[in-house]
Amino acid sequence: MSDIQLKNVTKRYRQKTAISSLTLDIPDKSMTGLVGPNGAGKTTLLNMIAGFEKTTDGELTVFGEEPFDHLNVAANLFYVHDGMMYPQDFRIADVFRAFQTNYPHWDQALAEQLAQHFGLDIRQMPRYLSKGQASTLNAVIGLAVHTPVTLFDEPTTGMDYGVRRDFYRALLKSYLATPRTIVLSSHLLNELEDLLEHVVLINRGELVLQTEMDDLKHYAVGVSGTEEQLNGLENVLYQESLGFNQHFWVIEHPGESDLNRLREQGLSVAPVAPADLCVYLTQTGKGDIDDVF
């Protein structure tokens, strides 16, 4: 039984459905990416898993328990998110001491070393940190707390590229040293390809795809050619006109022999990056950007 399980989970806010009949299991002791466009329902889903919000319908369990307002879940799960608040008079050092007191697996040495590496002065008050620095502090806490389940909701918001890169490296090293269930919500899948083991793609509150990262890298290919050449292709995931009777289609990977056959027919075949594939699978606009101009 997985630590995190959802069965037909729905979350509604008055007339708006944020999560719709979502069923999935998050593999234990894995690095799982929760991806999807803005408004897909990622934060709502993490809020429910963390026990911050109650489901409207369906069954959601964490450690076999309904997580909403559950002490055992709260003690064994940590949620890194944008709204983390600390006492107004606390300095970063005070924040670290509070976590050391309340979380038995807290790594004080790691927290201090990471703070130093990222340029955080532990004598400073969190309320005076910039957006990027605040995100960095929250990320450091998420790395040092070592709960059996850790959720990160867009943890790199406001960080520059160098800080994001080092955070990803720190996250991987921390995970390898202390395997635990980590769920990382992000729209920057291109930066996470070498980090994640599993990917959950949602859109408009519904599950689009759940697969291993290695499988996602080989899930589809892009095929370019005329409409006449492309007609008859099966398992089409996305279509785009390039102009001058040239079209780009994304299809499920058909196997090497079929790919060679397509090339022999004069079609251009290329791999599709996982980040691009997730965009294609959740495309909601009509037409492409060239239609606007």
Secondary structure as the mmCIF struct_conf table of DSSP 4:
data_model
#
loop_
_struct_conf.conf_type_id
_struct_conf.id
_struct_conf.beg_label_comp_id
_struct_conf.beg_label_asym_id
_struct_conf.beg_label_seq_id
_struct_conf.end_label_comp_id
_struct_conf.end_label_asym_id
_struct_conf.end_label_seq_id
BEND BEND1 ASP A 3 ASP A 3
STRN STRN1 ILE A 4 TYR A 13
TURN_TY1_P TURN_TY1_P1 ARG A 14 GLN A 15
STRN STRN2 LYS A 16 ILE A 26
HELX_LH_PP_P HELX_LH_PP_P1 PRO A 27 PRO A 27
TURN_TY1_P TURN_TY1_P2 ASP A 28 LYS A 29
STRN STRN3 MET A 31 VAL A 35
TURN_TY1_P TURN_TY1_P3 ASN A 38 GLY A 39
BEND BEND2 ALA A 40 GLY A 41
HELX_RH_AL_P HELX_RH_AL_P1 LYS A 42 ILE A 49
TURN_TY1_P TURN_TY1_P4 ALA A 50 GLY A 51
BEND BEND3 PHE A 52 GLU A 53
BEND BEND4 THR A 56 THR A 56
STRN STRN4 ASP A 57 VAL A 62
TURN_TY1_P TURN_TY1_P5 PHE A 63 GLY A 64
STRN STRN5 GLU A 65 GLU A 65
TURN_TY1_P TURN_TY1_P6 PHE A 68 ASP A 69
HELX_RH_AL_P HELX_RH_AL_P2 LEU A 71 ASN A 76
STRN STRN6 LEU A 77 VAL A 80
TURN_TY1_P TURN_TY1_P7 ASP A 82 GLY A 83
TURN_TY1_P TURN_TY1_P8 GLN A 88 ASP A 89
HELX_RH_AL_P HELX_RH_AL_P3 ILE A 92 ASN A 102
TURN_TY1_P TURN_TY1_P9 PRO A 104 HIS A 105
HELX_RH_AL_P HELX_RH_AL_P4 GLN A 108 HIS A 117
TURN_TY1_P TURN_TY1_P10 PHE A 118 GLY A 119
TURN_TY1_P TURN_TY1_P11 ILE A 122 ARG A 123
BEND BEND5 GLN A 124 GLN A 124
HELX_RH_3T_P HELX_RH_3T_P1 PRO A 126 TYR A 128
HELX_RH_AL_P HELX_RH_AL_P5 LYS A 131 ALA A 144
BEND BEND6 VAL A 145 VAL A 145
BEND BEND7 PRO A 148 PRO A 148
STRN STRN7 VAL A 149 ASP A 153
BEND BEND8 GLU A 154 GLU A 154
TURN_TY1_P TURN_TY1_P12 PRO A 155 GLY A 158
HELX_RH_AL_P HELX_RH_AL_P6 TYR A 161 ALA A 177
BEND BEND9 THR A 178 THR A 178
STRN STRN8 THR A 181 SER A 185
BEND BEND10 HIS A 187 HIS A 187
HELX_RH_3T_P HELX_RH_3T_P2 LEU A 189 GLU A 191
TURN_TY1_P TURN_TY1_P13 LEU A 192 LEU A 195
BEND BEND11 GLU A 197 GLU A 197
STRN STRN9 HIS A 198 ASN A 203
TURN_TY1_P TURN_TY1_P14 ARG A 204 GLY A 205
STRN STRN10 GLU A 206 GLU A 212
HELX_RH_AL_P HELX_RH_AL_P7 MET A 213 LYS A 217
TURN_TY1_P TURN_TY1_P15 HIS A 218 HIS A 218
BEND BEND12 TYR A 219 TYR A 219
STRN STRN11 ALA A 220 GLY A 225
HELX_RH_AL_P HELX_RH_AL_P8 GLU A 227 LEU A 230
TURN_TY1_P TURN_TY1_P16 ASN A 231 GLY A 232
BEND BEND13 ASN A 235 ASN A 235
STRN STRN12 VAL A 236 GLY A 243
TURN_TY1_P TURN_TY1_P17 PHE A 244 ASN A 245
STRN STRN13 GLN A 246 GLU A 252
HELX_RH_AL_P HELX_RH_AL_P9 GLU A 256 GLU A 264
TURN_TY1_P TURN_TY1_P18 GLN A 265 GLY A 266
STRN STRN14 SER A 268 PRO A 271
HELX_RH_AL_P HELX_RH_AL_P10 PRO A 274 LEU A 281
TURN_TY1_P TURN_TY1_P19 THR A 282 THR A 282
BEND BEND14 GLY A 285 GLY A 287
HELX_RH_3T_P HELX_RH_3T_P3 ILE A 289 ASP A 291
TURN_TY1_P TURN_TY1_P20 VAL A 292 VAL A 292
#
